[in-house]
Amino acid sequence: MTDKPEYVPPKVWEWNKENGGRFANINRPIAGPTQEKELPVGKHPFQLYSLATPNGVKVTVMFEELLARGHAGAEYDAWLINIGTGDQFGSGFVSINPNSKIPALLDRSGDKPIRIFESGAILIHLAEKFGEFLPTDPAARAETLSWLMWQMGSAPYLGGGFGHFYAYAPFKIEYAIDRFAMEVKRQMDVLDRRLGESEYLGGADYTIADMAVWPWYGALAKGLVYGAGEFLQVDSYKNVQRWTDQIAERPAVKRGRMVNRAQGELSSQLRERHDASDFDTKTQDKLEAAE
């Protein structure tokens, strides 16, 4: 029971800035830049502007996997976009991604720079450009793209739905938490069944579908997001657990998840990445800075 009166939607919705919970300072009902701020540009063919959220990790893992396969042309600069302070609303960032969400990529490898936004679009762009991690066989390609699009459509229920109401909303709403918990568990069951019949989501080979799904659902499987592992009984999804552990051991994945990370243990952070050697020097630099 609650003493609060039942909410009745008004005829016309109005923006209440004080009712946004933890992310009230960065959520708004309009688009466009709020400040003039140009983006830095490095020396490599690809300029990535991102943060190590699940959507950002997808792309840094892809770059590190491409480099691990010997594609020197996939060298990239990864610049940190602090969404907590509104970097995504700077004019330079909005010019690349009018949706003001990370990640955003500028491909300068050709005669004319190409902007790509939305993490799934970036993965497809890079896979097609380098001929990696996206099968050419029509059936395998369709399966891979289907699981990629599944993730793009499903993750909002996990993050903006379950995660928001379970962990971030200013007060708990039983109906909302139950509704989204049910959907997230259904999604985990979808994944578990697929991974019970196939080593990876697209089939026998590791693809961009795995890169897209792993940062979201792999983290959930290990109880690393929202503190909801026990609540959702994630240990029961044995095939998801097997797949999550398998991908986590890939060296390129270990590197990719560090890039643009600005929280957690210092040893896990590489706020900006401009050269492969940054992985070798970052730990000592950060330890000295912390002293």
Backbone as CSV, one residue per row, in Angstrom:
resi,resn,N_x,N_y,N_z,CA_x,CA_y,CA_z,C_x,C_y,C_z
1,MET,0.847,-1.197,0.000,0.000,0.000,0.000,0.887,1.253,0.000
2,THR,0.332,2.333,-0.555,1.054,3.591,-0.591,0.088,4.735,-0.345
3,ASP,0.607,5.802,0.252,-0.209,6.979,0.512,-0.248,7.919,-0.689
4,LYS,0.586,7.633,-1.682,0.627,8.508,-2.844,-0.616,8.310,-3.700
5,PRO,-1.211,9.379,-4.185,-2.397,9.235,-5.035,-2.043,8.602,-6.367
6,GLU,-2.992,7.953,-6.967,-2.786,7.347,-8.279,-2.450,8.417,-9.302
7,TYR,-1.464,8.103,-10.123,-1.054,9.060,-11.156,-2.029,9.034,-12.318
8,VAL,-2.508,10.183,-12.698,-3.397,10.325,-13.843,-2.681,11.190,-14.878
9,PRO,-2.337,10.638,-16.048,-1.615,11.423,-17.055,-2.405,12.665,-17.459
10,PRO,-1.749,13.800,-17.581,-2.435,15.014,-18.043,-2.739,14.919,-19.533
11,LYS,-3.545,15.830,-20.014,-3.868,15.833,-21.437,-2.626,16.109,-22.278
12,VAL,-1.745,16.952,-21.769,-0.507,17.299,-22.472,0.665,17.090,-21.522
13,TRP,1.624,16.278,-21.925,2.787,16.004,-21.086,3.690,17.226,-21.022
14,GLU,4.242,17.502,-19.852,5.212,18.569,-19.671,6.453,18.003,-18.988
15,TRP,7.586,18.517,-19.359,8.872,18.049,-18.837,9.067,18.530,-17.408
16,ASN,9.198,17.600,-16.483,9.491,17.894,-15.093,10.932,17.513,-14.821
17,LYS,11.821,18.474,-14.824,13.245,18.201,-14.668,13.580,17.545,-13.339
18,GLU,12.729,17.746,-12.340,13.016,17.216,-11.011,12.565,15.773,-10.842
19,ASN,12.006,15.184,-11.876,11.429,13.851,-11.758,12.181,12.821,-12.586
20,GLY,13.469,13.075,-12.831,14.220,12.191,-13.704,15.123,11.198,-13.022
21,GLY,15.169,11.211,-11.690,16.017,10.263,-11.000,17.491,10.566,-11.188
22,ARG,18.305,9.518,-11.150,19.759,9.673,-11.167,20.273,10.365,-12.419
23,PHE,19.606,10.195,-13.538,20.108,10.738,-14.799,19.329,11.961,-15.259
24,ALA,18.699,12.657,-14.325,17.891,13.823,-14.676,18.715,14.901,-15.368
25,ASN,20.016,14.995,-15.033,20.823,16.076,-15.588,21.223,15.849,-17.035
26,ILE,21.060,14.635,-17.559,21.471,14.390,-18.945,20.314,13.959,-19.845
27,ASN,19.139,13.742,-19.277,17.985,13.353,-20.085,17.099,14.558,-20.352
28,ARG,16.667,14.698,-21.577,15.822,15.819,-21.952,14.987,15.428,-23.165
29,PRO,13.879,16.099,-23.408,12.984,15.690,-24.494,13.273,16.350,-25.831
30,ILE,14.420,16.992,-25.975,14.779,17.648,-27.225,16.166,17.191,-27.661
31,ALA,16.462,17.385,-28.939,17.756,17.004,-29.495,18.604,18.246,-29.740
32,GLY,19.787,18.016,-30.309,20.658,19.122,-30.667,21.688,19.440,-29.609
33,PRO,22.715,20.228,-29.983,23.794,20.560,-29.044,23.359,21.579,-28.001
34,THR,24.001,21.518,-26.850,23.780,22.513,-25.802,24.996,23.404,-25.618
35,GLN,26.085,23.055,-26.308,27.312,23.831,-26.162,28.163,23.689,-27.410
36,GLU,28.957,24.697,-27.689,29.908,24.630,-28.783,31.168,23.940,-28.264
37,LYS,31.465,22.783,-28.807,32.637,22.037,-28.347,33.111,21.132,-29.459
38,GLU,34.267,21.444,-29.992,34.822,20.636,-31.061,35.444,19.355,-30.499
39,LEU,35.478,18.331,-31.321,36.059,17.058,-30.907,37.544,17.000,-31.235
40,PRO,38.343,16.369,-30.405,39.757,16.168,-30.735,39.887,15.161,-31.879
41,VAL,40.964,15.264,-32.606,41.215,14.356,-33.736,42.652,13.866,-33.648
42,GLY,42.815,12.553,-33.736,44.138,11.957,-33.671,44.681,11.617,-35.046
43,LYS,45.666,10.731,-35.075,46.401,10.461,-36.304,45.903,9.250,-37.075
44,HIS,45.036,8.441,-36.483,44.671,7.170,-37.091,43.465,7.285,-38.035
45,PRO,43.248,6.267,-38.874,42.127,6.318,-39.825,40.762,6.410,-39.155
46,PHE,40.650,5.863,-37.949,39.357,5.841,-37.270,39.422,6.650,-35.986
47,GLN,38.442,7.510,-35.826,38.316,8.315,-34.622,37.038,7.889,-33.903
48,LEU,37.212,7.299,-32.729,36.091,6.799,-31.947,35.873,7.698,-30.741
49,TYR,34.629,8.080,-30.542,34.246,8.932,-29.417,33.245,8.138,-28.591
50,SER,33.665,7.741,-27.378,32.874,6.721,-26.700,33.121,6.702,-25.201
51,LEU,32.526,5.741,-24.554,32.657,5.469,-23.134,32.459,3.969,-22.967
52,ALA,33.078,3.382,-21.956,33.044,1.919,-21.802,31.759,1.432,-21.138
53,THR,30.633,1.877,-21.655,29.354,1.244,-21.344,29.238,0.016,-22.247
54,PRO,28.212,-0.824,-22.064,28.101,-1.980,-22.961,28.109,-1.619,-24.442
55,ASN,27.436,-0.546,-24.831,27.415,-0.177,-26.239,28.784,0.284,-26.719
56,GLY,29.534,0.953,-25.863,30.873,1.368,-26.245,31.834,0.203,-26.329
57,VAL,31.726,-0.747,-25.408,32.616,-1.910,-25.398,32.485,-2.734,-26.669
58,LYS,31.290,-2.811,-27.218,31.103,-3.554,-28.471,32.133,-3.118,-29.519
59,VAL,32.296,-1.813,-29.665,33.111,-1.270,-30.753,34.596,-1.370,-30.446
60,THR,35.004,-1.098,-29.216,36.425,-1.223,-28.901,36.880,-2.671,-28.975
61,VAL,36.014,-3.602,-28.605,36.341,-5.017,-28.779,36.514,-5.327,-30.262
62,MET,35.640,-4.815,-31.105,35.748,-5.055,-32.541,37.071,-4.531,-33.094
63,PHE,37.448,-3.333,-32.716,38.729,-2.792,-33.179,39.898,-3.655,-32.713
64,GLU,39.892,-4.053,-31.456,40.996,-4.856,-30.949,41.032,-6.237,-31.603
65,GLU,39.875,-6.790,-31.918,39.829,-8.084,-32.616,40.390,-7.945,-34.035
66,LEU,40.054,-6.857,-34.712,40.577,-6.630,-36.062,42.091,-6.468,-36.037
67,LEU,42.579,-5.703,-35.080,44.029,-5.527,-34.966,44.711,-6.846,-34.636
68,ALA,44.064,-7.668,-33.818,44.635,-8.967,-33.468,44.733,-9.882,-34.676
69,ARG,43.878,-9.667,-35.653,43.931,-10.462,-36.885,44.862,-9.851,-37.928
70,GLY,45.579,-8.826,-37.559,46.596,-8.275,-38.445,46.151,-7.148,-39.344
71,HIS,44.994,-6.564,-39.089,44.505,-5.466,-39.923,45.053,-4.141,-39.401
72,ALA,46.229,-3.769,-39.893,46.868,-2.535,-39.439,46.017,-1.313,-39.772
73,GLY,45.206,-1.420,-40.806,44.345,-0.307,-41.193,43.230,-0.027,-40.218
74,ALA,43.075,-0.886,-39.224,42.035,-0.693,-38.218,42.533,0.091,-37.013
75,GLU,43.727,0.673,-37.095,44.224,1.472,-35.976,43.266,2.623,-35.701
76,TYR,43.122,2.943,-34.434,42.114,3.920,-34.060,42.554,4.753,-32.866
77,ASP,41.984,5.941,-32.784,42.068,6.769,-31.593,40.732,6.677,-30.888
78,ALA,40.749,6.411,-29.596,39.520,6.321,-28.805,39.518,7.455,-27.789
79,TRP,38.597,8.388,-27.980,38.487,9.552,-27.119,37.342,9.353,-26.135
80,LEU,37.570,9.754,-24.902,36.566,9.590,-23.856,35.474,10.647,-23.972
81,ILE,34.224,10.186,-23.997,33.059,11.066,-23.943,32.380,10.838,-22.602
82,ASN,32.448,11.823,-21.742,31.874,11.717,-20.406,30.393,12.101,-20.477
83,ILE,29.527,11.104,-20.498,28.095,11.404,-20.636,27.525,11.978,-19.348
84,GLY,28.210,11.779,-18.221,27.731,12.334,-16.968,27.830,13.848,-16.913
85,THR,28.794,14.416,-17.662,28.965,15.864,-17.698,28.448,16.479,-18.988
86,GLY,27.841,15.670,-19.844,27.185,16.208,-21.037,28.048,16.352,-22.259
87,ASP,29.189,15.639,-22.323,30.035,15.728,-23.526,29.271,15.366,-24.795
88,GLN,28.275,14.496,-24.682,27.525,14.037,-25.847,26.641,15.120,-26.451
89,PHE,26.514,16.247,-25.755,25.712,17.352,-26.270,26.569,18.462,-26.855
90,GLY,27.874,18.232,-26.971,28.746,19.192,-27.621,28.487,19.225,-29.119
91,SER,28.699,20.357,-29.743,28.391,20.511,-31.171,29.163,19.543,-32.046
92,GLY,30.421,19.269,-31.696,31.211,18.346,-32.497,30.670,16.936,-32.443
93,PHE,30.301,16.503,-31.244,29.757,15.148,-31.119,28.411,15.033,-31.820
94,VAL,27.558,16.019,-31.646,26.238,15.969,-32.280,26.351,15.961,-33.799
95,SER,27.402,16.550,-34.337,27.580,16.538,-35.791,27.856,15.133,-36.314
96,ILE,28.406,14.262,-35.447,28.640,12.871,-35.838,27.447,12.003,-35.462
97,ASN,26.902,12.232,-34.294,25.718,11.475,-33.872,24.620,12.437,-33.426
98,PRO,23.654,12.712,-34.297,22.562,13.629,-33.937,21.689,13.099,-32.810
99,ASN,21.855,11.805,-32.463,21.084,11.209,-31.377,21.769,11.393,-30.023
100,SER,22.973,11.955,-30.018,23.695,12.265,-28.775,23.870,11.063,-27.854
101,LYS,24.213,9.925,-28.444,24.496,8.718,-27.667,25.852,8.172,-28.095
102,ILE,26.564,7.579,-27.145,27.815,6.919,-27.526,27.479,5.490,-27.974
103,PRO,28.332,4.917,-28.849,29.539,5.461,-29.453,29.234,6.185,-30.768
104,ALA,30.203,6.973,-31.211,30.132,7.603,-32.527,31.500,7.444,-33.179
105,LEU,31.499,7.180,-34.465,32.748,6.881,-35.175,32.879,7.744,-36.411
106,LEU,34.091,8.262,-36.630,34.416,8.968,-37.860,35.464,8.137,-38.595
107,ASP,35.081,7.656,-39.781,35.970,6.846,-40.618,36.643,7.775,-41.615
108,ARG,37.937,7.997,-41.442,38.702,8.889,-42.311,39.637,8.118,-43.239
109,SER,39.344,6.841,-43.431,40.243,6.001,-44.221,40.089,6.209,-45.722
110,GLY,39.024,6.869,-46.143,38.794,7.103,-47.564,39.003,8.552,-47.950
111,ASP,38.538,8.905,-49.149,38.705,10.274,-49.638,37.868,11.273,-48.851
112,LYS,36.736,10.806,-48.343,35.825,11.691,-47.617,35.443,11.036,-46.291
113,PRO,35.529,11.763,-45.195,35.165,11.180,-43.899,33.716,10.697,-43.878
114,ILE,33.510,9.570,-43.219,32.163,8.997,-43.096,31.824,8.926,-41.615
115,ARG,30.645,9.434,-41.254,30.204,9.293,-39.867,29.331,8.052,-39.746
116,ILE,29.490,7.349,-38.647,28.649,6.184,-38.353,28.249,6.270,-36.897
117,PHE,26.956,6.190,-36.634,26.485,6.133,-35.260,25.535,4.964,-35.120
118,GLU,25.255,4.607,-33.885,24.597,3.372,-33.461,25.617,2.224,-33.511
119,SER,25.802,1.578,-32.386,26.848,0.563,-32.253,26.702,-0.577,-33.252
120,GLY,25.470,-1.007,-33.524,25.275,-2.080,-34.489,25.709,-1.679,-35.881
121,ALA,25.408,-0.445,-36.262,25.825,0.057,-37.573,27.336,0.129,-37.672
122,ILE,27.993,0.522,-36.583,29.453,0.586,-36.583,30.050,-0.808,-36.748
123,LEU,29.498,-1.792,-36.048,30.008,-3.163,-36.181,29.864,-3.670,-37.615
124,ILE,28.722,-3.433,-38.230,28.516,-3.874,-39.611,29.477,-3.152,-40.547
125,HIS,29.632,-1.858,-40.362,30.535,-1.064,-41.211,31.949,-1.625,-41.163
126,LEU,32.449,-1.880,-39.964,33.810,-2.394,-39.831,33.931,-3.826,-40.332
127,ALA,32.923,-4.643,-40.082,32.962,-6.032,-40.542,33.016,-6.097,-42.066
128,GLU,32.227,-5.273,-42.719,32.212,-5.273,-44.180,33.478,-4.642,-44.753
129,LYS,33.995,-3.632,-44.078,35.189,-2.963,-44.578,36.405,-3.881,-44.556
130,PHE,36.527,-4.697,-43.488,37.697,-5.545,-43.328,37.428,-7.017,-43.644
131,GLY,36.203,-7.352,-43.952,35.876,-8.734,-44.303,36.071,-9.708,-43.166
132,GLU,35.707,-9.289,-41.961,35.907,-10.118,-40.774,34.654,-10.134,-39.900
133,PHE,34.426,-11.250,-39.240,33.409,-11.403,-38.193,31.966,-11.245,-38.689
134,LEU,31.773,-11.312,-39.987,30.431,-11.332,-40.560,30.468,-12.307,-41.733
135,PRO,29.866,-13.478,-41.580,29.971,-14.509,-42.612,29.466,-14.036,-43.977
136,THR,30.030,-14.610,-45.025,29.559,-14.312,-46.377,28.527,-15.331,-46.853
137,ASP,28.549,-16.525,-46.270,27.510,-17.502,-46.584,26.148,-16.910,-46.228
138,PRO,25.188,-16.920,-47.142,23.904,-16.237,-46.893,23.191,-16.685,-45.631
139,ALA,23.170,-17.977,-45.359,22.460,-18.462,-44.176,23.167,-18.020,-42.891
140,ALA,24.491,-18.152,-42.863,25.249,-17.768,-41.673,25.214,-16.253,-41.468
141,ARG,25.243,-15.513,-42.568,25.151,-14.045,-42.468,23.802,-13.633,-41.898
142,ALA,22.741,-14.260,-42.397,21.405,-13.931,-41.906,21.264,-14.244,-40.423
143,GLU,21.829,-15.376,-39.993,21.748,-15.752,-38.582,22.501,-14.737,-37.714
144,THR,23.686,-14.349,-38.168,24.484,-13.382,-37.425,23.783,-12.038,-37.318
145,LEU,23.260,-11.548,-38.433,22.586,-10.254,-38.413,21.289,-10.309,-37.609
146,SER,20.642,-11.444,-37.620,19.411,-11.591,-36.826,19.706,-11.442,-35.341
147,TRP,20.790,-12.079,-34.870,21.134,-11.971,-33.453,21.660,-10.584,-33.118
148,LEU,22.350,-9.939,-34.055,22.781,-8.562,-33.833,21.570,-7.649,-33.649
149,MET,20.586,-7.786,-34.539,19.391,-6.956,-34.436,18.560,-7.330,-33.208
150,TRP,18.611,-8.592,-32.804,17.936,-9.007,-31.575,18.488,-8.218,-30.397
151,GLN,19.809,-8.110,-30.360,20.409,-7.365,-29.250,20.011,-5.899,-29.287
152,MET,20.035,-5.294,-30.443,19.701,-3.875,-30.553,18.274,-3.609,-30.094
153,GLY,17.394,-4.560,-30.370,16.008,-4.390,-29.967,15.733,-4.797,-28.536
154,SER,16.546,-5.702,-27.996,16.290,-6.246,-26.662,16.928,-5.444,-25.543
155,ALA,18.113,-4.892,-25.780,18.854,-4.223,-24.712,18.094,-3.085,-24.038
156,PRO,17.266,-2.312,-24.749,16.510,-1.268,-24.041,15.632,-1.817,-22.923
157,TYR,15.142,-3.036,-23.051,14.354,-3.633,-21.970,15.243,-3.945,-20.765
158,LEU,16.505,-4.297,-21.046,17.439,-4.606,-19.967,17.946,-3.336,-19.301
159,GLY,18.411,-2.379,-20.096,18.994,-1.167,-19.538,17.972,-0.119,-19.147
160,GLY,17.281,0.417,-20.139,16.316,1.471,-19.870,15.077,0.998,-19.142
161,GLY,14.787,-0.294,-19.226,13.621,-0.847,-18.557,13.965,-1.414,-17.202
162,PHE,14.455,-2.645,-17.176,14.753,-3.298,-15.902,15.772,-2.508,-15.083
163,GLY,16.898,-2.163,-15.694,17.959,-1.491,-14.956,17.504,-0.184,-14.340
164,HIS,16.729,0.581,-15.102,16.279,1.866,-14.583,15.372,1.692,-13.368
165,PHE,14.361,0.848,-13.505,13.395,0.736,-12.410,13.939,-0.056,-11.227
166,TYR,14.837,-1.014,-11.482,15.395,-1.821,-10.389,16.464,-1.059,-9.618
167,ALA,17.316,-0.308,-10.344,18.494,0.279,-9.704,18.490,1.799,-9.606
168,TYR,17.852,2.504,-10.528,18.069,3.940,-10.616,16.841,4.817,-10.346
169,ALA,15.658,4.294,-10.488,14.461,5.116,-10.302,14.425,5.694,-8.894
170,PRO,13.895,6.898,-8.720,13.881,7.525,-7.382,13.034,6.783,-6.365
171,PHE,12.126,5.918,-6.793,11.377,5.060,-5.880,11.006,3.787,-6.625
172,LYS,10.781,2.712,-5.878,10.529,1.405,-6.474,9.055,1.266,-6.865
173,ILE,8.863,0.743,-8.069,7.513,0.479,-8.565,7.421,-1.014,-8.850
174,GLU,6.669,-1.738,-8.045,6.616,-3.198,-8.158,6.189,-3.638,-9.555
175,TYR,5.173,-3.013,-10.098,4.685,-3.422,-11.421,5.787,-3.287,-12.469
176,ALA,6.499,-2.155,-12.456,7.536,-1.927,-13.466,8.677,-2.920,-13.319
177,ILE,9.132,-3.157,-12.078,10.234,-4.096,-11.861,9.823,-5.501,-12.271
178,ASP,8.635,-5.924,-11.892,8.172,-7.263,-12.253,8.026,-7.412,-13.761
179,ARG,7.494,-6.398,-14.390,7.274,-6.477,-15.849,8.590,-6.623,-16.596
180,PHE,9.575,-5.812,-16.235,10.843,-5.863,-16.954,11.702,-7.037,-16.524
181,ALA,11.600,-7.469,-15.261,12.328,-8.666,-14.830,11.850,-9.878,-15.623
182,MET,10.546,-9.980,-15.814,10.005,-11.084,-16.601,10.559,-11.073,-18.016
183,GLU,10.654,-9.893,-18.623,11.151,-9.811,-19.994,12.634,-10.129,-20.067
184,VAL,13.405,-9.651,-19.105,14.844,-9.936,-19.113,15.102,-11.422,-18.928
185,LYS,14.356,-12.065,-18.060,14.529,-13.509,-17.876,14.104,-14.270,-19.134
186,ARG,13.098,-13.784,-19.816,12.717,-14.411,-21.089,13.854,-14.285,-22.094
187,GLN,14.482,-13.105,-22.142,15.609,-12.893,-23.048,16.775,-13.820,-22.702
188,MET,17.064,-13.960,-21.431,18.145,-14.855,-21.031,17.832,-16.302,-21.421
189,ASP,16.581,-16.664,-21.359,16.190,-18.014,-21.765,16.335,-18.192,-23.274
190,VAL,16.008,-17.139,-24.027,16.218,-17.168,-25.481,17.688,-17.428,-25.786
191,LEU,18.572,-16.668,-25.121,20.006,-16.850,-25.332,20.475,-18.232,-24.904
192,ASP,20.013,-18.676,-23.758,20.463,-19.957,-23.232,20.089,-21.105,-24.161
193,ARG,18.899,-21.037,-24.706,18.471,-22.089,-25.637,19.307,-22.065,-26.912
194,ARG,19.567,-20.875,-27.433,20.394,-20.781,-28.637,21.801,-21.314,-28.366
195,LEU,22.392,-20.917,-27.258,23.762,-21.320,-26.950,23.857,-22.766,-26.492
196,GLY,22.718,-23.390,-26.276,22.709,-24.826,-26.024,22.811,-25.638,-27.291
197,GLU,22.546,-25.009,-28.428,22.602,-25.711,-29.711,23.726,-25.214,-30.611
198,SER,24.416,-24.138,-30.199,25.454,-23.552,-31.027,26.535,-22.948,-30.145
199,GLU,27.790,-23.088,-30.542,28.880,-22.554,-29.731,28.793,-21.045,-29.589
200,TYR,28.498,-20.379,-30.704,28.335,-18.934,-30.699,26.949,-18.594,-31.246
201,LEU,26.580,-17.332,-31.150,25.217,-16.963,-31.533,24.956,-17.140,-33.023
202,GLY,25.948,-16.810,-33.846,25.760,-16.943,-35.287,26.005,-18.340,-35.811
203,GLY,26.566,-19.203,-34.982,26.886,-20.562,-35.417,28.186,-21.023,-34.793
204,ALA,29.032,-21.663,-35.602,30.294,-22.216,-35.086,31.366,-21.160,-34.891
205,ASP,31.197,-19.989,-35.520,32.234,-18.962,-35.487,31.817,-17.751,-34.646
206,TYR,32.803,-17.134,-34.054,32.654,-15.901,-33.279,32.422,-14.747,-34.237
207,THR,31.397,-13.951,-34.011,31.027,-12.890,-34.949,30.660,-11.603,-34.221
208,ILE,30.258,-10.609,-35.004,29.814,-9.342,-34.427,28.553,-9.519,-33.582
209,ALA,27.811,-10.590,-33.787,26.645,-10.841,-32.932,27.104,-11.085,-31.497
210,ASP,28.152,-11.875,-31.317,28.683,-12.128,-29.980,29.265,-10.853,-29.370
211,MET,29.952,-10.065,-30.192,30.520,-8.808,-29.699,29.437,-7.859,-29.220
212,ALA,28.291,-7.890,-29.850,27.197,-6.996,-29.472,26.473,-7.468,-28.220
213,VAL,26.249,-8.761,-28.114,25.441,-9.291,-27.017,26.253,-9.436,-25.735
214,TRP,27.515,-9.828,-25.846,28.321,-10.135,-24.674,28.443,-8.992,-23.668
215,PRO,28.723,-7.745,-24.082,28.878,-6.695,-23.065,27.625,-6.461,-22.239
216,TRP,26.458,-6.720,-22.799,25.203,-6.571,-22.067,24.873,-7.819,-21.245
217,TYR,24.689,-8.915,-21.930,24.159,-10.109,-21.267,25.237,-10.945,-20.592
218,GLY,26.471,-10.824,-21.055,27.562,-11.477,-20.344,27.788,-10.839,-18.983
219,ALA,27.739,-9.500,-18.944,27.875,-8.803,-17.666,26.725,-9.148,-16.736
220,LEU,25.529,-9.244,-17.289,24.377,-9.630,-16.479,24.554,-11.038,-15.928
221,ALA,25.062,-11.943,-16.759,25.246,-13.340,-16.342,26.215,-13.469,-15.177
222,LYS,27.140,-12.519,-15.075,28.122,-12.556,-13.988,27.726,-11.656,-12.819
223,GLY,26.513,-11.132,-12.860,26.028,-10.312,-11.755,26.734,-8.980,-11.631
224,LEU,27.295,-8.481,-12.752,28.097,-7.260,-12.707,27.298,-5.999,-12.964
225,VAL,26.022,-6.121,-13.288,25.210,-4.937,-13.549,23.985,-4.937,-12.650
226,TYR,23.710,-3.774,-12.097,22.518,-3.516,-11.290,22.470,-4.319,-9.986
227,GLY,23.485,-5.138,-9.693,23.448,-5.963,-8.491,22.271,-6.909,-8.475
228,ALA,21.902,-7.393,-9.676,20.664,-8.161,-9.812,20.885,-9.629,-10.124
229,GLY,22.121,-10.128,-9.948,22.396,-11.513,-10.300,21.540,-12.506,-9.551
230,GLU,21.468,-12.364,-8.247,20.661,-13.290,-7.455,19.173,-13.094,-7.732
231,PHE,18.761,-11.857,-7.841,17.352,-11.541,-8.099,16.848,-12.224,-9.366
232,LEU,17.688,-12.226,-10.412,17.306,-12.814,-11.700,17.757,-14.265,-11.855
233,GLN,18.424,-14.822,-10.846,18.899,-16.202,-10.868,19.749,-16.494,-12.113
234,VAL,20.714,-15.635,-12.355,21.495,-15.740,-13.588,22.335,-17.014,-13.644
235,ASP,22.679,-17.594,-12.504,23.488,-18.815,-12.513,22.781,-19.989,-13.167
236,SER,21.477,-19.898,-13.287,20.719,-21.011,-13.860,20.858,-21.108,-15.373
237,TYR,21.390,-20.061,-16.004,21.527,-20.077,-17.463,22.923,-20.607,-17.811
238,LYS,23.065,-21.920,-17.777,24.379,-22.560,-17.879,25.058,-22.331,-19.224
239,ASN,24.298,-22.331,-20.291,24.900,-22.127,-21.610,25.371,-20.690,-21.787
240,VAL,24.627,-19.744,-21.250,25.062,-18.354,-21.276,26.328,-18.185,-20.454
241,GLN,26.415,-18.880,-19.318,27.612,-18.811,-18.492,28.834,-19.349,-19.240
242,ARG,28.664,-20.467,-19.919,29.774,-21.057,-20.689,30.261,-20.094,-21.757
243,TRP,29.351,-19.534,-22.493,29.656,-18.594,-23.584,30.297,-17.328,-23.037
244,THR,29.777,-16.819,-21.947,30.317,-15.605,-21.332,31.773,-15.808,-20.926
245,ASP,32.071,-16.908,-20.266,33.434,-17.190,-19.834,34.372,-17.373,-21.018
246,GLN,33.877,-18.028,-22.046,34.691,-18.293,-23.230,35.117,-16.994,-23.908
247,ILE,34.197,-16.073,-24.061,34.510,-14.808,-24.721,35.395,-13.935,-23.835
248,ALA,35.164,-13.969,-22.545,35.932,-13.139,-21.620,37.420,-13.463,-21.655
249,GLU,37.783,-14.669,-22.066,39.184,-15.075,-22.109,39.907,-14.617,-23.368
250,ARG,39.212,-14.064,-24.327,39.858,-13.601,-25.549,40.725,-12.373,-25.235
251,PRO,42.000,-12.366,-25.628,42.872,-11.215,-25.326,42.329,-9.892,-25.869
252,ALA,41.754,-9.909,-27.069,41.224,-8.675,-27.647,40.030,-8.154,-26.855
253,VAL,39.251,-9.057,-26.309,38.115,-8.653,-25.472,38.618,-8.018,-24.182
254,LYS,39.647,-8.597,-23.595,40.217,-8.028,-22.368,40.721,-6.614,-22.614
255,ARG,41.339,-6.391,-23.781,41.822,-5.046,-24.089,40.651,-4.112,-24.393
256,GLY,39.732,-4.589,-25.209,38.631,-3.736,-25.635,37.780,-3.225,-24.506
257,ARG,37.572,-4.049,-23.493,36.708,-3.619,-22.389,37.386,-2.593,-21.493
258,MET,38.717,-2.422,-21.631,39.446,-1.428,-20.849,39.381,-0.041,-21.471
259,VAL,39.212,0.018,-22.793,39.297,1.296,-23.492,38.108,2.188,-23.141
260,ASN,38.414,3.457,-22.867,37.408,4.469,-22.492,36.723,4.146,-21.169
261,ARG,37.345,3.308,-20.358,36.788,3.022,-19.038,37.280,4.071,-18.062
262,ALA,36.346,4.632,-17.309,36.678,5.728,-16.404,36.231,5.445,-14.978
263,GLN,36.003,4.187,-14.657,35.631,3.826,-13.297,36.130,2.417,-12.997
264,GLY,36.054,2.044,-11.733,36.541,0.731,-11.334,38.014,0.773,-10.952
265,GLU,38.630,-0.410,-10.844,40.043,-0.496,-10.491,40.901,0.222,-11.531
266,LEU,41.945,0.899,-11.048,42.824,1.617,-11.969,43.409,0.703,-13.037
267,SER,43.695,-0.533,-12.648,44.288,-1.471,-13.594,43.335,-1.859,-14.721
268,SER,42.050,-1.549,-14.565,41.068,-1.892,-15.601,40.766,-0.730,-16.527
269,GLN,41.387,0.417,-16.286,41.037,1.629,-17.021,42.092,2.010,-18.057
270,LEU,41.617,2.372,-19.232,42.429,3.045,-20.246,41.519,4.115,-20.842
271,ARG,41.548,5.286,-20.258,40.549,6.306,-20.580,40.581,6.712,-22.046
272,GLU,41.779,6.812,-22.595,41.919,7.080,-24.028,42.935,6.112,-24.594
273,ARG,42.720,5.770,-25.844,43.631,4.818,-26.495,44.059,5.412,-27.830
274,HIS,45.379,5.597,-28.011,45.889,6.179,-29.243,46.959,5.310,-29.903
275,ASP,47.366,4.251,-29.191,48.376,3.352,-29.736,48.327,2.048,-28.943
276,ALA,48.714,0.960,-29.588,48.696,-0.334,-28.899,49.577,-0.328,-27.662
277,SER,50.622,0.493,-27.681,51.537,0.542,-26.538,50.881,1.153,-25.307
278,ASP,49.735,1.826,-25.476,49.053,2.403,-24.318,48.673,1.336,-23.298
279,PHE,48.400,0.143,-23.756,48.045,-0.938,-22.834,49.229,-1.342,-21.963
280,ASP,50.433,-1.155,-22.486,51.629,-1.561,-21.741,52.047,-0.524,-20.702
281,THR,51.768,0.743,-20.953,52.263,1.812,-20.088,51.228,2.348,-19.117
282,LYS,49.965,2.072,-19.350,48.909,2.725,-18.587,48.920,2.398,-17.101
283,THR,49.210,1.159,-16.749,49.076,0.761,-15.355,50.047,1.527,-14.462
284,GLN,51.309,1.591,-14.827,52.279,2.297,-14.004,51.967,3.775,-13.939
285,ASP,51.576,4.361,-15.074,51.231,5.796,-15.097,50.101,6.082,-14.115
286,LYS,49.092,5.244,-14.111,47.920,5.486,-13.263,48.253,5.271,-11.786
287,LEU,49.078,4.294,-11.520,49.466,4.058,-10.136,50.272,5.232,-9.587
288,GLU,51.156,5.792,-10.424,51.946,6.947,-9.998,51.059,8.158,-9.789
289,ALA,50.045,8.330,-10.663,49.148,9.469,-10.547,48.294,9.387,-9.290
290,ALA,48.048,8.169,-8.830,47.190,7.975,-7.671,47.944,8.175,-6.351
291,GLU,49.257,8.187,-6.417,50.045,8.302,-5.175,49.995,9.713,-4.605
